[in-house]
Structures are given as C-alpha cells and as structure tokens.
Amino acid sequence: MNKNWIGRSPWLRRMPARGIVAAALLAMPAAAMADSDTFVEASRGRALVTAGDCVACHTAPGGTPFAGGLALQTPFGAIMTPNITPDNTTGIGSWTADDFARAMHEGKRPNGTRLYPAFPYTYYTKVTRADSDAIFAYLRTLEPVSNSVDRNTLPFPFSIRSSMAVWNGMFFTAGEFKPDPGKSEEYNRGAYLVEGLGHCGACHTPLNALGANKADRYLQGGQIDSWTAPNITNDMHAGLGKWSIDEVVQYLKTGQARGVIASGPMKDVVENSTAKMPDADLKAMAVYLKDRGAAGTPAPNPVAASDGRMKVGEAIFVDTCAACHVRSGEGIDRVFPKLAGATVVTQEDPASLIHVVITGGQAAATATHPTAPTMPSFGYRLNDEQIAAVVTYVRNSWGNAASPVTADAVKTIRGKVTGAAD
C-alpha cells in the first residue's frame, strides 16, 4: 500500500514458494538437514515474516535486522520496537512457541503484561497457530543480538499498560481467520493475508480518538507519519475501482502501475515485503481488495481554472514540475508518475502529495525495477503558499477534482517532516 510507514500500524503490517524451500534444502549441508522438518518449517516461516514485513518495524535505522529499537510515532507518543532475535536476555530467546502465539493472538507478553496495538495483534490474532509456529521457528534461526530496548516510553497515563484491558474490551476480538464459505479459495487466501499477517488496515483505515480502527471505514484510507495511506477499496473515485486485478498485482510486485509510483512508507512495504511474495499471493490479495466495494464520496467540483490559486499553481507547475511530469500531467511511463487521473493525487487527504513536494522521494527498488527514479525536494525553494497553490493545481487539472489545499495545511506537514515551519 522510509521505515515510517510500510506495514506499520499508525498506532503508530502461508503458503511459501515451494521452489525457494526446495532450493534452500538442496544448498544445505547434510548435517544441517538432520531435522528437515524443522528446516522446512523455518523456511516457511521466513516467507511468512516477509509477508508480514516484520523487518520494517523491528529494525532501527542502521541497526541489525530484527534487533528492535525503532521509534514508532503514535498519536500517544513514541513506542520503541522490541528485539525479536533469539537473545535470551534482551530478545525472545527464552520464549516458547506458546508464548509467541499468545503475543500474536492475545497481545500479551509471557508474563501476562499487555502489548500496545502498535504491535498489530488486533490483526495477527487471525494468523493460524500453524503459521505463528512457523514464524517463531524462523525467528529462532536468527543470530542472537544483544540489544536492550526501553519498552516504556509512553507518557502518563498511556504508560499504564493495564489500561489496555479496557481498550481491548472495547475494540479487540481475538480469534483466527474464518474463511467465507460463499467466496472462492483465492478470495479467502487474499482476505487472510490482508486482514491478518499483512495488517493492511493498520495504515489504510482511519483511527478514532482512542487509537482504534473506525470499523465502518475499513481500508478507506488513513494517515501515518504525515503520509496518506490511500483508500484501497474498490471505490471508483478514491480507491482501486479503475484498477484491474493485474494492475494491483503489478503495483505490489514492482511499486509501479497505472503511472503511479510507490513512495513514502509504501515504498518500504514493496521493497521489504510484497516484491518478495509469490505472485499467487499478490493476486489473491488483489482479488480480495477488488471485492471490497465502498460507496465512498462523490467527486467534488474541481476548482475553477480561473481561480487565483490555480493560476499561481499552473505557473509553478510549468516552471518546476512539467519537465518530468509533462505539461499534460501524463508523466513518463515507468519513470515519472502520472498525475492526471491518479487517485493518490485526488485523495481527500492531500498529505502525501504535500509531503513529497516538500521532501522529494525515491521510488521502490525491486528486482524488476532496480534503478528507482528520484524526485528532488522543493521545500527549500517553495514557501507554504506556493506549495499549496501547485498542489491545488495538480489536484484540479487534467480531469482531476479535489478540494483546494491551504497554506496552513502545508505548514503543518512541513513542521512534521522538517521540524520547522516556513
């Protein structure tokens, strides 16, 4: 759908590729294959860890993968992610498979203390016990890393973990995924991945004041770390309604489709997770998402071309943006994103568009697109009013229609991403 996003809860993301497992088995020395069942289980777990994008949250910038220490910014303060390598003192080396399953399914540590939903157990509860055990088996194969992480960084009263009992009573229902007997096996496979291990709704669903998903707006878009996690229902205006199943698969596999290029947190999701998943799983996810219809809101009337903001925005676009995105907003296929008709441009929340104008960004680098195009930062040369004008122009040109953007909205995003207002 920058480690600040991909697959992470804004509370702050089973079938492996048989060929990968077989090749790994052939490459292993005979001694290491003494317990082949354990090896195959761990190999399956590795594929599941990839699908869950666990490395994104459990790796600090410049740190050892899975050793924790990443500060997740939540509406209630920063939470440091734990070390999940098998270190006995600072990691999960002393845990049992039952302990791990309890954390996944109930949101509790071995001693019974409650976890915060920054660890998305509200989604992981749907992961089967067999898959949970496979994930644990893989994590046990990692090199133990001693890395002590402060797990109590939230300010009072949010630091009172026992309060999560009340929160869970209000917003959490434990239980493994139950397939819909009226749907296809492929649909149910996609539902299992999206609703459970992939925890897509953690970012793509808005939160209420208590940090819980607004269930009536599931997958209809959210915001995390000043980025917009867009609507990924089949809504024709704001979501995936105009996308084909193959285009959704292409986007998840490469980070590029329909002229749209993954950026921000979604870039990391593609690079660390979906680009490495089997095509069959990506197609199953696409089938499920394309079946998630949403009434959505009708497209607003576009801001008139004669509006002063549009005039200023057009001049800035021609001078600064048209060389790459071209004057018609069509972009250049597989190089520079298309702006005309792009749902990411016309989302109700323009945060991502503002963010990328201020800071720039790079597309996901994958096996099929190893050289990723980069957009430069324009925050240093455009003030808040100018960025508001050019974003308003992009959101209301070439058939696009979306609400205008204010300088105050830009100032807010600028403050979050740079630590300073213009």
Buried (B, 14 or more C-beta within 10 A) or exposed (E): BBBBBBBBBBBBBBBBBEEBBEEBBEEBEEEEEEEEEEBBBBBBBBBBBBBBBBBBBBBBEEBBBBBBBBBBBBEBEBBBBBBBBBBEEBBBBEBEBEBBBBBBBBBBBBEEEBBBBBBBBBBBBBBBEEBBBBBBBBBBEBEBBEBEBEBEBBEEEBEEBEEBEEBBEEBBEEEBBEEEEEBBEBBBBBBBBBBBBBBBBBBBBBBEEEBBBEEEBBBBBBBBBBBBBBBBBBBBBBBBBEBEBEBBBBBBBBBBBBBBBBBBBBBBBBBBBBBBBBEEBBBBBBBBBBBBEBEBEEBBEBBEEEBEBBEBBBBBBEEBBBEBBBEEBBBEEBBBBBBBBBBBBBBBBBBBBBBBBBBBBEBBBBEEBEEBBEBEBBBEEBBBBBBBBBBBBBBBBBEBBBBBBBBEBBBBBBEBBBEEEB
